[in-house]
Amino acid sequence: MIRKISIIGLAGVAIAAAGCGSSSSSGTSPSSTATVGKHYSVTFIAGTTGDNFYTTLNCGAKQEAAKLGMTYSYTGASTWGAPQQIPYVQSVTAAHPSAVLIAPTDVTALIAPMQSMKQAGIKIAEVDTDITNGVESGVAITSISSNNLLGGQEAADALAKLINDKGTVMVINVTAGISTTDARQQGFTQEMAAKYPNITVLPTQFDNDSATTAASILESTYAANPGLNGIFAANVLTAEGVSTGITHVGATGTIKDVSFDAEPTDIAALKSGSIDALIAQEPATEGIDGVEQVYDALTGKQVTASIATGLVTITAANEASMSKYFYVSSC
Ligand code: T6T
C-alpha cells in the first residue's frame, strides 16, 4: 500500500459519541439506537450495494470496526446515482453515528448532503470515490482510494500488449462525474495518445452502471466497427456487460477485453477467456483504512489525509497466484 501522508493535525478532544447501533442491511435506512460513553459507531454508505467491490469494502470495514469495538452498519442504494444515494446520506445523518465511510456517487451532487453530515458533527472518511475538495474543504477527514489515473494507464498498456500495439479500441465507462472512473478513462486515453500512435481510440460510451447497457454498447459498436480489436471496461458492472456482449457476438479472442475490478463473475470470465486482463483494487484494505482513520479522528489521534491503496493486473497466466485480490460476494 502506498501512503501519501499529509497530516491534518490532532483532532479535537473526542467527545462521548452518541451514535447509532443499527442492523447491517443493504438497501434500507439504519434505525437509530443511541449509544453513550466512549463507544463509537460507524456506518458505511456504499456507492451501490449491488456491487461486490463495495461488498468487499464492507467486509474490511466490518472486520476493523469489530476489532476496534465500534458498532458497525452498512447501507446504500441498490443502484448507482446521486438521487438514489442522497436519501441514504440524509437518513444516516439523522441517525447520527459517530462516523461515516462514504463512496460519493457524484463529485458535485453529494457536496451539500455531506456538508450537512459534517455540520452534524459526524466524522467522514471518503472511500473509493470523493467529492471535489472533500478533504481540502474540511468536509472529509481523509480520502482513501486506488490511484485510478495509474490504473487507467495500466489498462492501456495491458490492452496495447494484447493487440500488438496496433488496432482500434474503445472505453466503455459508467457516467461522467464519478471521480474514480473519470480518472481511469483519463489515464487510459492519455497513455494511448502518449505511447501508441498505431492504436485508434473510439469515443467513450457510457452505460450508467448497467451491465445490460454495456453489452448492447459493445454489440452495436462491433456491428459498426467490425475491425474493433479491444475494449477497456472501467468498472465491475461494465466488465460484466462487456464480457456478455463479446460472447453474444462470438468475438471471444477476437476483441481483447481489459476490465477494472476482480469480482467473481470477472474471475470466471477471465478463466473462460472472455476477459483477457483485470486491474484489481484492494477494496477490503480501503474499508479497513477508512474505519481506522475515523477511529483515530474520534480518539484524538493524527489522521492521514490521503491514502492510495494498491492495484494489480491479473491475467490467465498469473490468476492462480492472485486469489487474495479477488473480490467477494459475501463476508
Ligand atoms: O470500480 C469500482 C469503484 O472503484 C468505482 O468507483 C465504481 O465502480 C466500482 O464500484 C465497481 O463497479
Residues whose N, C-alpha, C, O or C-beta is under 5 A from the ligand:
A	BS01	T6T	D51 F53 D128 T129 T180 A234 N235 V236 L237 D261
